[in-house]
Amino acid sequence: MTKVSRFAPDVPQVMPAVDGVTLATCAAGIKYKDRADLLLARFVEGTTVAGVFTRSRCASAPVDWCRQHLSGGHARALVVNAGNANAFTGRRGADATRVTADIASEVSDCAPNEVFLASTGVIGEPLDPAGFADALRGLAETRTQDGWPEAAAAIMTTDTYAKMASRTVDLGDGVITLNGIAKGSGMIAPDMATMLAFVATDAAIPASLLQSMLADTTNTTFNAITVDSDTSTSDTLMAFATGQSAAAPIENDPASPRAKLFVDALHDLLHDLALQTVKDGEGITKFVTITVTGAENNSAANTIARSIANSPLVKTA
């Protein structure tokens, strides 16, 4: 049995329901035995979506799929599997994503281009969607609004604990909720985000604004951590906004007071998840924060910090 990281939270985060989001997990036997390894999240019609992905030139098939369909700006389903990354799998990998999206679109009553996919695990092994097709169909019947802890556990690979965070924000005319889950825990030197992370909110926010906010907050959260200086083929960070809160829609203006309240909460949540991820890096025994002062600009400070953080000499010392 894997020993839980010494940095794991003493008390798990309480994860409230997010209106417009339902979740279901199951053990599909993709790689692991006797544990959930498949997640289906469904979103109400009108949900907007944003995403940031790995900059690796050898991105996985699910990353290619998400990039292809992100410009549509809307999502109805998310499918995540653990145990197989569907990376370096060529045409067979692309075919597997298409088949998976087709099945998910059937059970979610939506178009395939409204389905987003993520895979994590072994690289270079073909993923056979037929192996979990029935499981995916069955998940459509077991969805619940309070399945966040199970969802966080289902996307784990070598993680020693499930990573979750939640925030609530009063926009003045109503309260919105943001929930997030993430997994690491090797190949953490993202030029984007951690391997997998997903955020859902009941706020109503335009896809273009959500995209710019997600990209900006990633730079000072997930892009500011490292464990082993290796970037993954599968790095995926996505945000989904259902618009089901009683609060009025957030204006398509990043400088508006309500937009600033939202982005501050988003940054806080992503920062929480990023720290949890780096604290659960494979073989980690220490957690270090590097602070750079006196640099000419943020870019120079980042270069200096990374030269220290990624140094094997510093780490072994």
Phi and psi restraints in degrees (value plus and minus 20) as a CYANA .aco file:
   2 THR   PHI     -89.9   -49.9
   2 THR   PSI     112.9   152.9
   3 LYS   PHI     -95.8   -55.8
   3 LYS   PSI     112.1   152.1
   4 VAL   PHI     -90.3   -50.3
   4 VAL   PSI     118.7   158.7
   5 SER   PHI     -73.4   -33.4
   5 SER   PSI     121.5   161.5
   6 ARG   PHI     -84.3   -44.3
   6 ARG   PSI     -37.5     2.5
   7 PHE   PHI    -115.1   -75.1
   7 PHE   PSI     -15.5    24.5
   8 ALA   PHI     -82.5   -42.5
   8 ALA   PSI     124.4   164.4
   9 PRO   PHI     -78.6   -38.6
   9 PRO   PSI     120.5   160.5
  10 ASP   PHI     -87.4   -47.4
  10 ASP   PSI     -55.5   -15.5
  11 VAL   PHI    -144.1  -104.1
  11 VAL   PSI     103.1   143.1
  12 PRO   PHI     -80.7   -40.7
  12 PRO   PSI     125.8   165.8
  13 GLN   PHI     -83.0   -43.0
  13 GLN   PSI     112.4   152.4
  14 VAL   PHI     -96.3   -56.3
  14 VAL   PSI     106.7   146.7
  15 MET   PHI    -133.7   -93.7
  15 MET   PSI      84.4   124.4
  16 PRO   PHI     -93.3   -53.3
  16 PRO   PSI     147.6   187.6
  17 ALA   PHI     -90.0   -50.0
  17 ALA   PSI     130.0   170.0
  18 VAL   PHI    -134.8   -94.8
  18 VAL   PSI      95.0   135.0
  19 ASP   PHI     -76.4   -36.4
  19 ASP   PSI     110.7   150.7
  20 GLY   PHI      76.1   116.1
  20 GLY   PSI     -18.6    21.4
  21 VAL   PHI    -145.4  -105.4
  21 VAL   PSI     109.9   149.9
  22 THR   PHI    -146.2  -106.2
  22 THR   PSI     129.4   169.4
  23 LEU   PHI    -153.0  -113.0
  23 LEU   PSI     128.6   168.6
  24 ALA   PHI    -171.6  -131.6
  24 ALA   PSI     123.2   163.2
  25 THR   PHI    -154.3  -114.3
  25 THR   PSI     140.2   180.2
  26 CYS   PHI    -180.5  -140.5
  26 CYS   PSI     147.7   187.7
  27 ALA   PHI    -112.5   -72.5
  27 ALA   PSI      84.1   124.1
  28 ALA   PHI    -114.9   -74.9
  28 ALA   PSI     -25.6    14.4
  29 GLY   PHI      50.6    90.6
  29 GLY   PSI       8.8    48.8
  30 ILE   PHI     -83.7   -43.7
  30 ILE   PSI     -62.5   -22.5
  31 LYS   PHI    -166.1  -126.1
  31 LYS   PSI     -65.1   -25.1
  32 TYR   PHI    -105.2   -65.2
  32 TYR   PSI     132.2   172.2
  33 LYS   PHI    -125.9   -85.9
  33 LYS   PSI     119.6   159.6
  34 ASP   PHI      40.6    80.6
  34 ASP   PSI      15.5    55.5
  35 ARG   PHI    -173.0  -133.0
  35 ARG   PSI     132.2   172.2
  36 ALA   PHI     -87.4   -47.4
  36 ALA   PSI     117.8   157.8
  37 ASP   PHI    -162.2  -122.2
  37 ASP   PSI      -8.4    31.6
  38 LEU   PHI    -157.9  -117.9
  38 LEU   PSI     110.2   150.2
  39 LEU   PHI    -143.8  -103.8
  39 LEU   PSI     114.6   154.6
  40 LEU   PHI    -143.3  -103.3
  40 LEU   PSI      99.8   139.8
  41 ALA   PHI    -132.3   -92.3
  41 ALA   PSI     114.3   154.3
  42 ARG   PHI    -140.2  -100.2
  42 ARG   PSI     123.5   163.5
  43 PHE   PHI    -143.7  -103.7
  43 PHE   PSI     128.6   168.6
  44 VAL   PHI     -87.0   -47.0
  44 VAL   PSI     138.9   178.9
  45 GLU   PHI     -80.0   -40.0
  45 GLU   PSI     118.3   158.3
  46 GLY   PHI      76.9   116.9
  46 GLY   PSI     -23.3    16.7
  47 THR   PHI     -84.8   -44.8
  47 THR   PSI     109.4   149.4
  48 THR   PHI    -111.8   -71.8
  48 THR   PSI     138.2   178.2
  49 VAL   PHI    -159.5  -119.5
  49 VAL   PSI     128.5   168.5
  50 ALA   PHI    -160.4  -120.4
  50 ALA   PSI     135.4   175.4
  51 GLY   PHI    -175.7  -135.7
  51 GLY   PSI     129.9   169.9
  52 VAL   PHI    -153.3  -113.3
  52 VAL   PSI     117.0   157.0
  53 PHE   PHI    -152.7  -112.7
  53 PHE   PSI     151.0   191.0
  54 THR   PHI     -76.2   -36.2
  54 THR   PSI     130.6   170.6
  55 ARG   PHI    -119.8   -79.8
  55 ARG   PSI     -12.8    27.2
  56 SER   PHI     -79.4   -39.4
  56 SER   PSI     118.3   158.3
  57 ARG   PHI     -98.2   -58.2
  57 ARG   PSI     -22.9    17.1
  58 CYS   PHI    -136.5   -96.5
  58 CYS   PSI      30.8    70.8
  59 ALA   PHI     -85.6   -45.6
  59 ALA   PSI     133.1   173.1
  60 SER   PHI     -91.2   -51.2
  60 SER   PSI     145.0   185.0
  61 ALA   PHI     -81.8   -41.8
  61 ALA   PSI     -61.0   -21.0
  62 PRO   PHI     -82.4   -42.4
  62 PRO   PSI     -56.3   -16.3
  63 VAL   PHI     -83.8   -43.8
  63 VAL   PSI     -63.9   -23.9
  64 ASP   PHI     -79.7   -39.7
  64 ASP   PSI     -61.6   -21.6
  65 TRP   PHI     -82.6   -42.6
  65 TRP   PSI     -67.4   -27.4
  66 CYS   PHI     -82.9   -42.9
  66 CYS   PSI     -63.5   -23.5
  67 ARG   PHI     -80.1   -40.1
  67 ARG   PSI     -59.2   -19.2
  68 GLN   PHI     -83.3   -43.3
  68 GLN   PSI     -53.2   -13.2
  69 HIS   PHI    -130.7   -90.7
  69 HIS   PSI     -21.3    18.7
  70 LEU   PHI     -84.9   -44.9
  70 LEU   PSI     -52.1   -12.1
  71 SER   PHI     -83.6   -43.6
  71 SER   PSI     -38.0     2.0
  72 GLY   PHI     -84.5   -44.5
  72 GLY   PSI     -47.3    -7.3
  73 GLY   PHI      61.3   101.3
  73 GLY   PSI     -22.6    17.4
  74 HIS   PHI    -151.5  -111.5
  74 HIS   PSI     131.5   171.5
  75 ALA   PHI    -159.5  -119.5
  75 ALA   PSI     125.3   165.3
  76 ARG   PHI    -142.1  -102.1
  76 ARG   PSI     -37.6     2.4
  77 ALA   PHI    -174.2  -134.2
  77 ALA   PSI     133.4   173.4
  78 LEU   PHI    -154.3  -114.3
  78 LEU   PSI     108.9   148.9
  79 VAL   PHI    -139.9   -99.9
  79 VAL   PSI     107.2   147.2
  80 VAL   PHI    -149.4  -109.4
  80 VAL   PSI     111.6   151.6
  81 ASN   PHI    -142.4  -102.4
  81 ASN   PSI     127.4   167.4
  82 ALA   PHI    -133.4   -93.4
  82 ALA   PSI     127.1   167.1
  83 GLY   PHI      91.4   131.4
  83 GLY   PSI     -43.5    -3.5
  84 ASN   PHI    -165.5  -125.5
  84 ASN   PSI     101.9   141.9
  85 ALA   PHI    -102.4   -62.4
  85 ALA   PSI     -32.0     8.0
  86 ASN   PHI      29.2    69.2
  86 ASN   PSI      27.6    67.6
  87 ALA   PHI    -143.1  -103.1
  87 ALA   PSI     127.0   167.0
  88 PHE   PHI      38.0    78.0
  88 PHE   PSI      21.4    61.4
  89 THR   PHI    -139.0   -99.0
  89 THR   PSI     -16.0    24.0
  90 GLY   PHI      38.2    78.2
  90 GLY   PSI    -162.2  -122.2
  91 ARG   PHI     -83.2   -43.2
  91 ARG   PSI     -55.2   -15.2
  92 ARG   PHI     -82.8   -42.8
  92 ARG   PSI     -55.5   -15.5
  93 GLY   PHI     -87.1   -47.1
  93 GLY   PSI     -62.6   -22.6
  94 ALA   PHI     -83.8   -43.8
  94 ALA   PSI     -60.0   -20.0
  95 ASP   PHI     -83.1   -43.1
  95 ASP   PSI     -58.8   -18.8
  96 ALA   PHI     -84.3   -44.3
  96 ALA   PSI     -59.2   -19.2
  97 THR   PHI     -86.1   -46.1
  97 THR   PSI     -59.9   -19.9
  98 ARG   PHI     -84.8   -44.8
  98 ARG   PSI     -64.1   -24.1
  99 VAL   PHI     -83.5   -43.5
  99 VAL   PSI     -63.7   -23.7
 100 THR   PHI     -81.0   -41.0
 100 THR   PSI     -64.6   -24.6
 101 ALA   PHI     -83.8   -43.8
 101 ALA   PSI     -57.4   -17.4
 102 ASP   PHI     -83.3   -43.3
 102 ASP   PSI     -64.5   -24.5
 103 ILE   PHI     -84.3   -44.3
 103 ILE   PSI     -66.0   -26.0
 104 ALA   PHI     -84.0   -44.0
 104 ALA   PSI     -54.8   -14.8
 105 SER   PHI     -88.3   -48.3
 105 SER   PSI     -54.7   -14.7
 106 GLU   PHI     -83.4   -43.4
 106 GLU   PSI     -67.5   -27.5
 107 VAL   PHI     -98.3   -58.3
 107 VAL   PSI     -34.9     5.1
 108 SER   PHI    -126.0   -86.0
 108 SER   PSI     -19.4    20.6
 109 ASP   PHI      34.8    74.8
 109 ASP   PSI      33.9    73.9
 110 CYS   PHI    -168.8  -128.8
 110 CYS   PSI     158.0   198.0
 111 ALA   PHI    -102.4   -62.4
 111 ALA   PSI     130.3   170.3
 112 PRO   PHI     -76.1   -36.1
 112 PRO   PSI     -52.0   -12.0
 113 ASN   PHI     -95.2   -55.2
 113 ASN   PSI     -20.9    19.1
 114 GLU   PHI    -120.3   -80.3
 114 GLU   PSI     -14.7    25.3
 115 VAL   PHI    -123.9   -83.9
 115 VAL   PSI     111.6   151.6
 116 PHE   PHI    -136.2   -96.2
 116 PHE   PSI     127.3   167.3
 117 LEU   PHI    -148.9  -108.9
 117 LEU   PSI     130.3   170.3
 118 ALA   PHI    -170.9  -130.9
 118 ALA   PSI     121.9   161.9
 119 SER   PHI    -155.6  -115.6
 119 SER   PSI     126.9   166.9
 120 THR   PHI    -166.5  -126.5
 120 THR   PSI     125.1   165.1
 121 GLY   PHI     119.9   159.9
 121 GLY   PSI    -161.0  -121.0
 122 VAL   PHI     -86.9   -46.9
 122 VAL   PSI     115.7   155.7
 123 ILE   PHI    -116.8   -76.8
 123 ILE   PSI     119.0   159.0
 124 GLY   PHI      76.4   116.4
 124 GLY   PSI     -23.9    16.1
 125 GLU   PHI    -124.1   -84.1
 125 GLU   PSI     108.7   148.7
 126 PRO   PHI     -79.3   -39.3
 126 PRO   PSI     123.0   163.0
 127 LEU   PHI    -121.5   -81.5
 127 LEU   PSI     102.8   142.8
 128 ASP   PHI    -118.1   -78.1
 128 ASP   PSI      82.9   122.9
 129 PRO   PHI     -86.4   -46.4
 129 PRO   PSI     -40.8    -0.8
 130 ALA   PHI     -82.9   -42.9
 130 ALA   PSI     -45.3    -5.3
 131 GLY   PHI     -88.7   -48.7
 131 GLY   PSI     -41.2    -1.2
 132 PHE   PHI    -150.1  -110.1
 132 PHE   PSI      -2.5    37.5
 133 ALA   PHI     -80.8   -40.8
 133 ALA   PSI     -68.1   -28.1
 134 ASP   PHI     -83.8   -43.8
 134 ASP   PSI     -58.1   -18.1
 135 ALA   PHI     -83.0   -43.0
 135 ALA   PSI     -61.0   -21.0
 136 LEU   PHI     -85.4   -45.4
 136 LEU   PSI     -60.6   -20.6
 137 ARG   PHI     -84.3   -44.3
 137 ARG   PSI     -58.7   -18.7
 138 GLY   PHI     -86.8   -46.8
 138 GLY   PSI     -49.2    -9.2
 139 LEU   PHI     -83.9   -43.9
 139 LEU   PSI     -47.6    -7.6
 140 ALA   PHI     -82.7   -42.7
 140 ALA   PSI     -41.0    -1.0
 141 GLU   PHI    -115.7   -75.7
 141 GLU   PSI     -25.5    14.5
 142 THR   PHI    -140.5  -100.5
 142 THR   PSI       0.0    40.0
 143 ARG   PHI     -90.9   -50.9
 143 ARG   PSI     127.0   167.0
 144 THR   PHI    -165.6  -125.6
 144 THR   PSI     136.4   176.4
 145 GLN   PHI    -101.1   -61.1
 145 GLN   PSI     -37.6     2.4
 146 ASP   PHI    -128.5   -88.5
 146 ASP   PSI      10.4    50.4
 147 GLY   PHI    -115.3   -75.3
 147 GLY   PSI       5.0    45.0
 148 TRP   PHI     -83.8   -43.8
 148 TRP   PSI     -65.1   -25.1
 149 PRO   PHI     -80.1   -40.1
 149 PRO   PSI     -60.2   -20.2
 150 GLU   PHI     -86.5   -46.5
 150 GLU   PSI     -57.4   -17.4
 151 ALA   PHI     -83.7   -43.7
 151 ALA   PSI     -63.8   -23.8
 152 ALA   PHI     -83.2   -43.2
 152 ALA   PSI     -55.9   -15.9
 153 ALA   PHI     -94.1   -54.1
 153 ALA   PSI     -53.6   -13.6
 154 ALA   PHI     -88.8   -48.8
 154 ALA   PSI     -45.7    -5.7
 155 ILE   PHI    -111.9   -71.9
 155 ILE   PSI     -19.3    20.7
 156 MET   PHI     -90.9   -50.9
 156 MET   PSI     130.3   170.3
 157 THR   PHI    -139.8   -99.8
 157 THR   PSI    -112.2   -72.2
 158 THR   PHI    -110.7   -70.7
 158 THR   PSI     -13.1    26.9
 159 ASP   PHI     -78.9   -38.9
 159 ASP   PSI     128.4   168.4
 160 THR   PHI    -120.9   -80.9
 160 THR   PSI     -29.7    10.3
 161 TYR   PHI    -173.8  -133.8
 161 TYR   PSI     134.7   174.7
 162 ALA   PHI     -96.7   -56.7
 162 ALA   PSI     118.4   158.4
 163 LYS   PHI    -128.0   -88.0
 163 LYS   PSI     100.3   140.3
 164 MET   PHI    -160.6  -120.6
 164 MET   PSI     132.4   172.4
 165 ALA   PHI    -174.4  -134.4
 165 ALA   PSI     130.0   170.0
 166 SER   PHI    -165.5  -125.5
 166 SER   PSI     125.4   165.4
 167 ARG   PHI    -160.2  -120.2
 167 ARG   PSI     128.2   168.2
 168 THR   PHI    -143.2  -103.2
 168 THR   PSI     126.0   166.0
 169 VAL   PHI    -157.0  -117.0
 169 VAL   PSI     112.1   152.1
 170 ASP   PHI    -111.9   -71.9
 170 ASP   PSI      92.7   132.7
 171 LEU   PHI    -108.6   -68.6
 171 LEU   PSI     -15.5    24.5
 172 GLY   PHI      79.7   119.7
 172 GLY   PSI     -60.2   -20.2
 173 ASP   PHI    -133.4   -93.4
 173 ASP   PSI      -9.0    31.0
 174 GLY   PHI     143.7   183.7
 174 GLY   PSI     140.4   180.4
 175 VAL   PHI    -122.2   -82.2
 175 VAL   PSI     117.2   157.2
 176 ILE   PHI    -135.1   -95.1
 176 ILE   PSI     135.8   175.8
 177 THR   PHI    -140.2  -100.2
 177 THR   PSI     121.3   161.3
 178 LEU   PHI    -145.8  -105.8
 178 LEU   PSI     105.7   145.7
 179 ASN   PHI    -137.7   -97.7
 179 ASN   PSI     124.7   164.7
 180 GLY   PHI    -163.1  -123.1
 180 GLY   PSI     126.0   166.0
 181 ILE   PHI    -151.0  -111.0
 181 ILE   PSI     135.2   175.2
 182 ALA   PHI    -173.2  -133.2
 182 ALA   PSI     141.0   181.0
 183 LYS   PHI    -160.8  -120.8
 183 LYS   PSI     133.6   173.6
 184 GLY   PHI    -130.5   -90.5
 184 GLY   PSI    -143.4  -103.4
 185 SER   PHI    -151.4  -111.4
 185 SER   PSI     -17.4    22.6
 186 GLY   PHI    -136.4   -96.4
 186 GLY   PSI     148.4   188.4
 187 MET   PHI      37.1    77.1
 187 MET   PSI      32.3    72.3
 188 ILE   PHI    -130.9   -90.9
 188 ILE   PSI      65.3   105.3
 189 ALA   PHI    -167.8  -127.8
 189 ALA   PSI      36.7    76.7
 190 PRO   PHI     -86.3   -46.3
 190 PRO   PSI     117.5   157.5
 191 ASP   PHI    -121.8   -81.8
 191 ASP   PSI      33.8    73.8
 192 MET   PHI     156.0   196.0
 192 MET   PSI    -100.7   -60.7
 193 ALA   PHI    -175.2  -135.2
 193 ALA   PSI    -189.5  -149.5
 194 THR   PHI     -95.9   -55.9
 194 THR   PSI    -195.6  -155.6
 195 MET   PHI     -79.3   -39.3
 195 MET   PSI     -72.7   -32.7
 196 LEU   PHI    -160.6  -120.6
 196 LEU   PSI     115.5   155.5
 197 ALA   PHI    -174.1  -134.1
 197 ALA   PSI     119.6   159.6
 198 PHE   PHI    -157.9  -117.9
 198 PHE   PSI     115.0   155.0
 199 VAL   PHI    -144.4  -104.4
 199 VAL   PSI     118.6   158.6
 200 ALA   PHI    -151.3  -111.3
 200 ALA   PSI     120.6   160.6
 201 THR   PHI    -158.7  -118.7
 201 THR   PSI     132.1   172.1
 202 ASP   PHI    -111.5   -71.5
 202 ASP   PSI     -13.0    27.0
 203 ALA   PHI     -88.6   -48.6
 203 ALA   PSI     132.7   172.7
 204 ALA   PHI    -119.2   -79.2
 204 ALA   PSI      94.9   134.9
 205 ILE   PHI    -167.1  -127.1
 205 ILE   PSI     114.7   154.7
 206 PRO   PHI     -80.6   -40.6
 206 PRO   PSI     125.6   165.6
 207 ALA   PHI     -79.2   -39.2
 207 ALA   PSI     -59.0   -19.0
 208 SER   PHI     -85.1   -45.1
 208 SER   PSI     -60.1   -20.1
 209 LEU   PHI     -90.5   -50.5
 209 LEU   PSI     -61.6   -21.6
 210 LEU   PHI     -80.4   -40.4
 210 LEU   PSI     -59.1   -19.1
 211 GLN   PHI     -84.2   -44.2
 211 GLN   PSI     -66.3   -26.3
 212 SER   PHI     -86.6   -46.6
 212 SER   PSI     -58.9   -18.9
 213 MET   PHI     -84.5   -44.5
 213 MET   PSI     -62.6   -22.6
 214 LEU   PHI     -84.8   -44.8
 214 LEU   PSI     -63.1   -23.1
 215 ALA   PHI     -83.3   -43.3
 215 ALA   PSI     -63.9   -23.9
 216 ASP   PHI     -85.1   -45.1
 216 ASP   PSI     -65.2   -25.2
 217 THR   PHI     -92.6   -52.6
 217 THR   PSI     -44.6    -4.6
 218 THR   PHI     -84.0   -44.0
 218 THR   PSI     -56.8   -16.8
 219 ASN   PHI     -80.3   -40.3
 219 ASN   PSI     -52.9   -12.9
 220 THR   PHI    -127.8   -87.8
 220 THR   PSI      -6.3    33.7
 221 THR   PHI    -146.4  -106.4
 221 THR   PSI    -108.6   -68.6
 222 PHE   PHI     -85.5   -45.5
 222 PHE   PSI     -51.3   -11.3
 223 ASN   PHI     -99.4   -59.4
 223 ASN   PSI     -19.8    20.2
 224 ALA   PHI    -131.4   -91.4
 224 ALA   PSI      -1.2    38.8
 225 ILE   PHI    -141.3  -101.3
 225 ILE   PSI     138.2   178.2
 226 THR   PHI    -177.0  -137.0
 226 THR   PSI     127.6   167.6
 227 VAL   PHI    -141.2  -101.2
 227 VAL   PSI     -75.6   -35.6
 228 ASP   PHI    -144.7  -104.7
 228 ASP   PSI     -12.7    27.3
 229 SER   PHI      45.6    85.6
 229 SER   PSI      -3.0    37.0
 230 ASP   PHI    -129.9   -89.9
 230 ASP   PSI     108.7   148.7
 231 THR   PHI    -108.5   -68.5
 231 THR   PSI     123.2   163.2
 232 SER   PHI    -110.4   -70.4
 232 SER   PSI     138.2   178.2
 233 THR   PHI     -95.9   -55.9
 233 THR   PSI     -35.0     5.0
 234 SER   PHI    -134.6   -94.6
 234 SER   PSI     -16.7    23.3
 235 ASP   PHI     -69.4   -29.4
 235 ASP   PSI     101.6   141.6
 236 THR   PHI    -164.0  -124.0
 236 THR   PSI     106.2   146.2
 237 LEU   PHI    -148.3  -108.3
 237 LEU   PSI     101.7   141.7
 238 MET   PHI    -151.8  -111.8
 238 MET   PSI     129.0   169.0
 239 ALA   PHI    -148.9  -108.9
 239 ALA   PSI     119.9   159.9
 240 PHE   PHI    -148.4  -108.4
 240 PHE   PSI     110.4   150.4
 241 ALA   PHI    -140.5  -100.5
 241 ALA   PSI      93.2   133.2
 242 THR   PHI    -103.3   -63.3
 242 THR   PSI     -43.1    -3.1
 243 GLY   PHI      53.3    93.3
 243 GLY   PSI      -0.7    39.3
 244 GLN   PHI    -113.5   -73.5
 244 GLN   PSI     -21.9    18.1
 245 SER   PHI     -88.9   -48.9
 245 SER   PSI     135.1   175.1
 246 ALA   PHI     -91.9   -51.9
 246 ALA   PSI     -35.5     4.5
 247 ALA   PHI     -87.5   -47.5
 247 ALA   PSI     127.4   167.4
 248 ALA   PHI     -85.1   -45.1
 248 ALA   PSI     135.6   175.6
 249 PRO   PHI     -75.9   -35.9
 249 PRO   PSI     124.3   164.3
 250 ILE   PHI     -96.4   -56.4
 250 ILE   PSI     111.9   151.9
 251 GLU   PHI     -81.2   -41.2
 251 GLU   PSI     127.1   167.1
 252 ASN   PHI     -99.7   -59.7
 252 ASN   PSI      37.7    77.7
 253 ASP   PHI    -166.4  -126.4
 253 ASP   PSI      86.1   126.1
 254 PRO   PHI     -81.1   -41.1
 254 PRO   PSI     -37.7     2.3
 255 ALA   PHI    -109.4   -69.4
 255 ALA   PSI     -25.5    14.5
 256 SER   PHI     -89.7   -49.7
 256 SER   PSI     129.3   169.3
 257 PRO   PHI     -77.2   -37.2
 257 PRO   PSI     -59.2   -19.2
 258 ARG   PHI     -91.9   -51.9
 258 ARG   PSI     -55.8   -15.8
 259 ALA   PHI     -85.1   -45.1
 259 ALA   PSI     -57.7   -17.7
 260 LYS   PHI     -87.0   -47.0
 260 LYS   PSI     -57.8   -17.8
 261 LEU   PHI     -81.2   -41.2
 261 LEU   PSI     -62.4   -22.4
 262 PHE   PHI     -86.0   -46.0
 262 PHE   PSI     -68.7   -28.7
 263 VAL   PHI     -87.2   -47.2
 263 VAL   PSI     -51.5   -11.5
 264 ASP   PHI     -84.0   -44.0
 264 ASP   PSI     -62.0   -22.0
 265 ALA   PHI     -87.3   -47.3
 265 ALA   PSI     -59.9   -19.9
 266 LEU   PHI     -82.2   -42.2
 266 LEU   PSI     -64.5   -24.5
 267 HIS   PHI     -82.7   -42.7
 267 HIS   PSI     -62.9   -22.9
 268 ASP   PHI     -82.1   -42.1
 268 ASP   PSI     -61.3   -21.3
 269 LEU   PHI     -87.4   -47.4
 269 LEU   PSI     -65.4   -25.4
 270 LEU   PHI     -85.6   -45.6
 270 LEU   PSI     -56.1   -16.1
 271 HIS   PHI     -83.1   -43.1
 271 HIS   PSI     -61.6   -21.6
 272 ASP   PHI     -80.0   -40.0
 272 ASP   PSI     -68.8   -28.8
 273 LEU   PHI     -85.4   -45.4
 273 LEU   PSI     -57.5   -17.5
 274 ALA   PHI     -84.2   -44.2
 274 ALA   PSI     -62.1   -22.1
 275 LEU   PHI     -86.0   -46.0
 275 LEU   PSI     -60.7   -20.7
 276 GLN   PHI     -80.8   -40.8
 276 GLN   PSI     -58.4   -18.4
 277 THR   PHI     -86.0   -46.0
 277 THR   PSI     -68.0   -28.0
 278 VAL   PHI     -89.3   -49.3
 278 VAL   PSI     -48.7    -8.7
 279 LYS   PHI     -94.1   -54.1
 279 LYS   PSI     -28.7    11.3
 280 ASP   PHI    -136.9   -96.9
 280 ASP   PSI       4.7    44.7
 281 GLY   PHI     -83.0   -43.0
 281 GLY   PSI     131.1   171.1
 282 GLU   PHI     -80.2   -40.2
 282 GLU   PSI     102.2   142.2
 283 GLY   PHI      55.8    95.8
 283 GLY   PSI     -10.7    29.3
 284 ILE   PHI     -89.2   -49.2
 284 ILE   PSI     118.7   158.7
 285 THR   PHI    -144.1  -104.1
 285 THR   PSI     -33.0     7.0
 286 LYS   PHI    -158.1  -118.1
 286 LYS   PSI     129.4   169.4
 287 PHE   PHI    -141.1  -101.1
 287 PHE   PSI     103.9   143.9
 288 VAL   PHI    -147.0  -107.0
 288 VAL   PSI     115.5   155.5
 289 THR   PHI    -128.1   -88.1
 289 THR   PSI     109.5   149.5
 290 ILE   PHI    -125.6   -85.6
 290 ILE   PSI     103.6   143.6
 291 THR   PHI    -133.4   -93.4
 291 THR   PSI     105.3   145.3
 292 VAL   PHI    -130.3   -90.3
 292 VAL   PSI     107.2   147.2
 293 THR   PHI    -141.3  -101.3
 293 THR   PSI     131.8   171.8
 294 GLY   PHI      64.3   104.3
 294 GLY   PSI     -15.4    24.6
 295 ALA   PHI     -92.9   -52.9
 295 ALA   PSI     135.6   175.6
 296 GLU   PHI     -86.3   -46.3
 296 GLU   PSI     -53.9   -13.9
 297 ASN   PHI    -180.2  -140.2
 297 ASN   PSI     157.8   197.8
 298 ASN   PHI     -84.8   -44.8
 298 ASN   PSI     -55.5   -15.5
 299 SER   PHI     -83.4   -43.4
 299 SER   PSI     -63.2   -23.2
 300 ALA   PHI     -85.6   -45.6
 300 ALA   PSI     -60.7   -20.7
 301 ALA   PHI     -82.1   -42.1
 301 ALA   PSI     -60.1   -20.1
 302 ASN   PHI     -84.8   -44.8
 302 ASN   PSI     -62.1   -22.1
 303 THR   PHI     -82.2   -42.2
 303 THR   PSI     -63.7   -23.7
 304 ILE   PHI     -84.2   -44.2
 304 ILE   PSI     -65.9   -25.9
 305 ALA   PHI     -83.0   -43.0
 305 ALA   PSI     -62.3   -22.3
 306 ARG   PHI     -89.2   -49.2
 306 ARG   PSI     -53.5   -13.5
 307 SER   PHI     -83.1   -43.1
 307 SER   PSI     -49.6    -9.6
 308 ILE   PHI    -102.1   -62.1
 308 ILE   PSI     -68.2   -28.2
 309 ALA   PHI     -85.1   -45.1
 309 ALA   PSI     -53.7   -13.7
 310 ASN   PHI    -113.2   -73.2
 310 ASN   PSI     -16.9    23.1
 311 SER   PHI     -96.5   -56.5
 311 SER   PSI      99.6   139.6
 312 PRO   PHI     -79.9   -39.9
 312 PRO   PSI     -52.2   -12.2
 313 LEU   PHI     -84.2   -44.2
 313 LEU   PSI     -66.6   -26.6
 314 VAL   PHI     -81.9   -41.9
 314 VAL   PSI     -63.2   -23.2
 315 LYS   PHI     -84.5   -44.5
 315 LYS   PSI     -63.1   -23.1
 316 THR   PHI     -94.4   -54.4
 316 THR   PSI     -43.8    -3.8
